[in-house]
Amino acid sequence: NAGVTQTPKFRILKIGQSMTLQCTQDMNHNYMYWYRQDPGMGLKLIYYSVGAGITDKGEVPNGYNVSRSTTEDFPLRLELAAPSQTSVYFCASSLGTSYNEQFFGPGTRLTVL
Amino acid sequence: AQTVTQSQPEMSVQEAETVTLSCTYDTSENNYYLFWYKQPPSRQMILVIRQEAYKQQNATENRFSVNFQKAAKSFSLKISDSQLGDTAMYFCASILGGDKIIFGKGTRLHILP
């Protein structure tokens, strides 16, 4: 049981490039989330999904896209990377919302130069 | 707007001492959920403790306990007999309505030998 896995762990992008951050969970959780954590700050929700085929915007969705074709996978797409997207990105999953614990992946450190 | 505020950016205590981390929140909801997450230097986010707002009894998990004051909208974390492994960023978080969790900016806790 690997939990929540994220790839890559580190990435450097040039301004204007695109990339996809991968997230996979093997706990059969319905809910999945993408957060970004800027230096010295808490986590801000980018997008979330309550099940396959259903996604919704969080607090800071601009510049990102997601899809949820399976229960296990929730990739985050960055189009036209900008320096403001330099951050650490965390994927998380939970059985449901409310009281349920969110399980986090190890994070992806992204730098846009 | 629903917010979670941590007023202590950084704290240091000696090993074996007791330390309390503060958290306040703002919501018009009557039922909601509160969490403390720990982020050690490894970056992995780990749930420490959680509380349902309709439960008056304060949650306890081993050396970790909360002081939940619903009227004051306060949710502080007490760590007893602190250990070097407690050194981490601690995030207060809340599901104040809907599916989305809101994180505070965090408190960096140093346990000194």
Contacts between the chains, C-beta under 8 A, distances in Angstrom:
chain1	res1	chain2	res2	distance
A	31	B	99	7.3
A	33	B	101	7.9
A	35	B	103	8.0
A	40	B	9	7.9
A	40	B	105	7.4
A	40	B	106	7.9
A	41	B	105	5.6
A	41	B	106	7.5
A	42	B	4	7.9
A	42	B	91	5.6
A	42	B	103	3.8
A	42	B	104	5.4
A	42	B	105	4.6
A	42	B	106	5.4
A	43	B	45	7.9
A	43	B	91	7.1
A	43	B	103	4.5
A	44	B	103	7.6
A	45	B	100	5.7
A	45	B	101	7.2
A	45	B	102	8.0
A	48	B	99	6.6
A	48	B	100	6.9
A	50	B	99	6.5
A	56	B	99	7.7
A	58	B	100	6.3
A	59	B	100	7.7
A	88	B	43	7.0
A	90	B	45	6.7
A	92	B	45	7.5
A	97	B	95	6.6
A	97	B	98	7.9
A	97	B	99	4.6
A	98	B	33	5.5
A	98	B	95	5.8
A	99	B	33	5.2
A	99	B	50	6.6
A	99	B	52	6.0
A	101	B	35	8.0
A	101	B	47	4.7
A	101	B	50	7.1
A	102	B	45	7.8
A	102	B	47	7.3
A	102	B	101	6.8
A	104	B	44	6.5
A	104	B	45	3.9
A	104	B	46	7.8
A	106	B	42	7.8
A	106	B	43	6.3
A	106	B	44	5.9
A	107	B	43	5.0
A	107	B	44	7.9
